[in-house]
């Protein structure tokens, strides 16, 4: 077997501090990486979702500036511009979001990006008292948009993926989620896990995680629709 050293790398995922060094096997030397891109997704040694979210935000910003003339154009209606955002820009930023274990700061970044786009679409509002143009308030933007915001979209995609994992009862993807490791966890506060986010999403609607419900696709799909509607106003709560 012939191995291409330039195309073959390796990475160690651990919370412990290790010395970075190349791996020598016979005549081959393989470089150790801290992170790499696989299928457009950033995978890093610390399993840090914040790196991936920052990369998605950067990609979405590049796409936005490439389309800036279209969002400024008076020839396109506001409805057309909203469709451009929901069908083109939002998929760029939310690619692979099903596996994200987000924190409060991540949600703020995503909501700020969306509000920037929506403020461009809906234009400033003129103050009748002094005649000056002012930015619309967040609540006004939400009412004009009148659709589930980007945080609601993230929650729905995460729950869709959770149902897929629960239905795959005999597959490796399900065993990774349900099996408990026997090793002793490292010292320090445990990180927020993906399953913790799923439980939190469902607990907000006074529901508990019931894996059997995922077997009924139609029931789960209708539940997600109801959750999307109930999550419309989540972005307005600054303390969530």
N, C-alpha and C positions, 0 to 999 in steps of 0.2 A: 504494500500500500504506500502510495506517495502522498505526502501532506504538504500543502502550500503554507509555508510559515507566515507569509505576508497576510494571508486571509484567515488564519487560524489564531484566535486569541482566547483568553480565559479570564474569568472573573470570579471572585470569592464574595459571597453575600453573607455578612456577619455583622453583629453589633460590637464585636470586640475589635480592639485595635491590632492591626497586623502590619507587618512590614511589606511594602510592595516590592515584589521581585519577580523576575521572569522565571518560567518553568523550563528546565532543561531535561529533555528525554533523548538520550542517545545523541545523534547528530543534530537534533532539532531544538530550537529555542522559541518558546511561545511567550508573547508579551502579555502581561497582566493589565487589565483595564479596570478603571473605576466606573465607567458607564459606556454604553453603546446604544445605537439605534437599531431596533428590530421591528420590521413591518411598520415603520413610521412612529414607533413608540420608544421613549427613552427608558432604558433599564439601567439602574445604577446599583452599586454595591450596598448602599444604605437602604435600598427599597424606599426611597424618598419620593412621594408623589408630587411634592411641590416643584421639583425640577421639571417633571413632565408638564405640569400645568403652566409653568412659566414659558416653556417652549411652545405650547399650544397657543398661549396668548400672543407671543411674538409672531407666530405664523398667521394668526387671525388679524393682527394689526397690519402686517404686510399686505394681506388680501384687502383689508379695508382701504388702505391708502391707494392701492391699485384701482379700486372702484370708487374713489372719492368723487370723481366728476359725475358719476351716475347718481350718487346720493345728493349732490348739490343741484343736479339738473331740475329745471322747472318743467321739463317736458314729461317727466315721469310722475305719476300720482304717488301719494303717500302709501297707498295700498301696494303698489308695485315695489316700492322701496322696502316695505316690510317683508314682502315675499323674497326679495333679494337677500335680506338679512337671514330669514328663517331657513331658506333653502340652500344658501351658499356660504354665508359667513359663519353661522352657528355650527354647522357640521364640521367646519375647519377647527374651531376651538374645542368642540366637544368630542373629537375623535378619540375613541378608546376610553370615554369617561365612565363606562360601566364598572371599571375596576378601581376607580379613584376612591381613596379613603381621605376625604377632604376635612379640613379644619375651618374654623371661622374665618381666618384670613383669606383662604382660598375662595370661599363664597363671596367675600367682599370684592376680590379682584374680578371675578366673573360678572358680578352685578354691575360694577363700575364700567366694565367694557361694554356691556349691553346698553347701559344708560347713555354712554357716549354715542353709540350708533343711533339710538332712538331720539336723542336730542338733535342730532343732525337731520333726522327724517322729519320730525315734527316742528322744527324751526323754533327760534325764540318767540316769546309772547310780548306784546307791547303793553306797557303799563299805561292805563288811561289817565293816571294822575299827572305824570311828568313827561309822557310821550317817549320814554326810553324803552329799549328792548331788554328783556330780562330772560334768564334761563328758566325753563319750566321746573317746578318742584318734582321730586321723585314720585310723589303720589299722583300728580297730574300725568306724568309719563306713563305710569302703570295703568291709569284709567284709559288713556288714549290707545295704548297698545292692546289692552283688553284680551290678552292671551297669557297662558302660563309663562312665567319668566324663565330665565336660563337656569335658575336654581331648581325650579319645579321640573324642568326638562331633565336635569341631572338626576334628580331623585327617581323619576319614572324610568330612565334608562338603567339605573342601578338595580331597581326592583325587577325590571324585565330580565336582566342577567341573572339575578338571584333565583328567579323562577326556573330559568333554564338549567342552572346548576342543581337545584333541588330535584328536577325531573330526571337528571342523569344519575340515577341511583347506583348503578353498577360501574360507572366510569371513574377514571382517576380524578377528574375535576371535582367530583362530589366527595371523594374520599379525602382529598386535600383539605376541604372545608370542614368536614364533619369529624375527622379523626383528631384526637388530642395527642400532642407530642409528649413523650415520656421524659425528655430532658428537663433539667431545672432551668428556669428562665434566668437571664442575667439580672443583675441588680439595677435598681432605678425604676422610675415610673414606666409602666408598659405603654407602648404606642397605641394610638387609636387604630383599631383593626377595621377591615372592610365590613366584617359581620357586625361590628359595633355600630357602624353607620346605618346598616340595614335595619337593625333593631330600633335605632333612634328615629329613622324615617317612619317606621310603622307605629311607634309609640306616640308620635305626634297626633295620630288619628285615633288614639285609644284602641289600637289593635296590637295583638301579639303575633310573633312569627309562627305561623302554622304552615309547615312545609307541605302538608297534604293538599292545601288549597292550590298550590302551583300545578297540580296534576290536571286540573280543569282549566284549560287555556282560556276559554271564553269568560269564565268567572274571574280569573286573574286579570284579564284585559279590561273588563268592566270596572274592576276595583281600581286599576291604575287610572282609568279615566276619571273616576270620582276623586281620587287623590290629587290628580292634576288640577282639578277645579278647586279643591280645598286649599291647595298650596299657592293659589294665585297671589294672595296677600302676604306671603311669608317674607318677601323682601322688604315690606314696609315696617317689619318689626325689628328694630335695631338691636334688641337684646336677645335675639334668638341664638 
